[in-house]
Amino acid sequence: MTGSLLRVRDLSVRAGSLQLLHDISFDVAGQGTTVILGRNGAGKTTTLRAILGQLRSSGSVCFAGQEVANMPTHALVRMGIGYVPEDRRVFPGLTVAENLRLAERDRPDYDRVHTLFPDLAHRGKQRAGTLSGGQQQMLSLARALLNDNRLLVIDEPTKGLSPAVVTTVTAALAAVARTVPVLLVEQNLQVVSELAHGAVVVNAGRVAWTGNTRALLHDAHLTRTLLGVAA
Ligand SMILES: Nc1ncnc2c1ncn2[C@@H]1O[C@H](COP(=O)(O)OP(=O)(O)OP(=O)(O)O)[C@@H](O)[C@H]1O
């Protein structure tokens, strides 16, 4: 499927008297990686959480032709949306192998996970809470990659990681995106330029720009005004 896999239309979220998202609309292609960019506090994670049914929203979220707005996350996971949240959420008291076992669905693909993250294969008996931040991120990604998903939603996978681990995670995501479409929130523009084709820039809870990642990153005026950086 090469068209739009996820269609978000007029997605709005309120928290009490605050409006966090205002009529967010964008499409996620049925292949490759689509990235949501924006400054700190722009509304990127809120957008993902609204799509994942973790925040009450108005508007439409259409996944593979089916309206899924406000469906609970577990129902979306059963439909084939893998979610890797920003805070990684591994079970610290359980081993690496136990964390993976808990994520298993119908036909877990351990070969894929161990090929992408060989380090995890050697750490099956280690408690996840004793892993480094980078290793925890790999475990968190591995939990989503274990299963055959139709879409992966991944929030800031390289946040706080050393350059070497960023390289490992980026390579794994590039390999994954060759077979599963990815909706990514990412701040590291080098990683964005390596991974993403489509870009959605969010600013103050609104979509400020959508288009081709390359066009965005090669336009110094756009990156300065939308992201506050010199590309
Ligand atoms: N439940 C809530 N109640 C009130 N304000 C909220 C709530 N959730 C998020 N916000 C606010 O909404 C704004 C967007 O937050 P969000 O986490 O989506 O930003 P972000 O773009 O992911 O930022 P960052 O890059 O810093 O992670 C922030 O100002 C945040 O404080």
The ligand as an ORCA input file, in Angstrom:
! r2SCAN-3c Opt
* xyz 0 1
  N      -2.449     17.100     30.252
  C      -1.939     18.322     30.017
  N      -2.405     19.398     30.681
  C      -1.923     20.640     30.438
  N      -0.972     20.899     29.538
  C      -0.474     19.864     28.848
  C      -0.920     18.521     29.049
  N      -0.227     17.704     28.211
  C       0.624     18.505     27.513
  N       0.475     19.796     27.901
  C       1.186     20.963     27.346
  O       1.008     20.912     25.935
  C       2.181     21.409     25.287
  C       2.665     20.384     24.289
  O       3.276     19.301     24.991
  P       3.972     18.101     24.206
  O       4.479     17.132     25.232
  O       3.053     17.589     23.184
  O       5.181     18.856     23.509
  P       6.324     18.293     22.553
  O       6.212     19.012     21.261
  O       6.286     16.810     22.511
  O       7.600     18.840     23.325
  P       9.052     18.218     23.662
  O       9.833     18.305     22.398
  O       9.551     19.175     24.695
  O       8.857     16.822     24.179
  C       3.176     21.733     26.382
  O       3.112     23.122     26.648
  C       2.680     20.925     27.559
  O       3.028     21.535     28.786
*
